[in-house]
Amino acid sequence: MLQDICVADLSNAVKVNGYTCKDTAQVTPQDFYF
């Protein structure tokens, strides 16, 4: 599945090559910062 963004899901216990991505419906503006 191709995704435009991938916000790391730090609460997920499954880690394959790093962290899994959050469901895009669960992503909020607070997930991004400069």
Buried (B, 14 or more C-beta within 10 A) or exposed (E): EEEEEEBEBEEEEEEEEEBBBBEEEEBEEEEEEE
